Each structure stands twice: as structure tokens, then as C-alpha cells.
Amino acid sequence: MNHPFRLLVLLFVFAGAPRVALACPVCFGNNDSPMAIATNMGIFAMLVIVAGVLGGFASFFIYLMRRAKLAAHEPGPAEAGRHQESEGTAQ
């Protein structure tokens, strides 16, 4: 019984609200209003955050690839010891 009452109240709130309150200024053609400018700035801020996170991921994987390439070219401890022993003996 409580659920239909809430639905009825919600219906009256939406029916009683003026149309201006249900839409943003951009929808009515007022592109220079402070709300429209703030909305655009919020969108740009979110784009900067997303681009920063994606750039961080990309730079981290580039860093890992460079480290893997350096590790592949450097001789390991077993190889370094073997080269030193063969150079020091006269056989």
C-alpha cells in the first residue's frame, strides 16, 4: 500500500514541476549561461583525468618494455662468471 502512494506523490511532483526545471539551459538554446559553461568545464575536466590515466598506463607499459629489452641484452650472473673464467685461463 505504501508503494502506490509513493508513486502517486512522485507523479504529482513531476507534473507540478515547470518544464524549465526539467531541462538544462543548453536544451533551450542559452549556450552562454553559467550552468552551460560549468557543464562544459566539467566535461573537459573528466576528459583530462581519463587522458591522464590512459597516459599513465601507456607510459608504464613502455617502461616495462624498455626494462625487458635492457634485461635481455645484459649478461646474467652465470654468463658473466663464465666469460671471466675463460678469459683468465690460457688453454
N, C-alpha and C positions, 0 to 999 in steps of 0.2 A: 504494500500500500504506500510505502514511502517513496518507492521508485517512480510511480506515475506523478506524484506531487512534485518531485524534483524536476522531472521532465517538463511539467506544465510551467513551473517558475522559470526555467531556462528558456522556454519558448516565449514567455512574456518579456523577458529581459532582451532577447534578440529582436523581438517585434517592436519593442519600445525604443530601442537604440536608434538614433538617427543614422542615416546612410553615411554621413561624413565620418562618423566614428568607426565605421567598419572597414574603411579603405585608407591607404596611405596617400600623402599629397601627390606622389608621382602618378598614381592612377587617375587623379583629377587634373593632371597637366601642370601642376605647380612644381616644376623641377628645381627652382631656386629657393625653396623653403629650407629652414634649418633641419627639419626632420629628414628631407631627401638628401641633404649634404651629409648628415651624420650617418645615414644608411650607406651611402657610397663609401665613406671613410671606414666604416665597419667592414664592408666587403673587402676593401683594399688591405686592411689590417689582417684579415683572415688569410688572404692570398699570400701576404708576406710571410706569415707564420708557416703556411703549408710549404711554400717555396724554400724557406729556411730548413725545415725538417727534411725535405727531399734532398736538398743540397748537402746536408749533414750525412745522410745515408750514402749518397754518391761519393762524397769525399772519404768516408770511412772505408768503403769497398775499394776505392782507388788506393788508399793507404795500404790495405791488406794485400792487394795485387803487387804493389811495389815491394813490400816486405817479403812476399813469397818469391819474387824474382831475385832479390838480393840473397835470400837464403839458398836458392838453387845454385847461384854462382859461387858462393863461398864454400871452401872445403870444410868438411866436418872435422871433429877432433880425431877420428880414426884415420881419415885420409891425411891430415896434416902430420901426424906422427909417422906414418908410413913413408911419406916423402922425405922427411928429415933423416930417417934411418938409412934410406937408400942413398942419400947424398953423402952421408958421413962415412960409408964403408967403401973400400977400394977392392972391388971384386971383379 
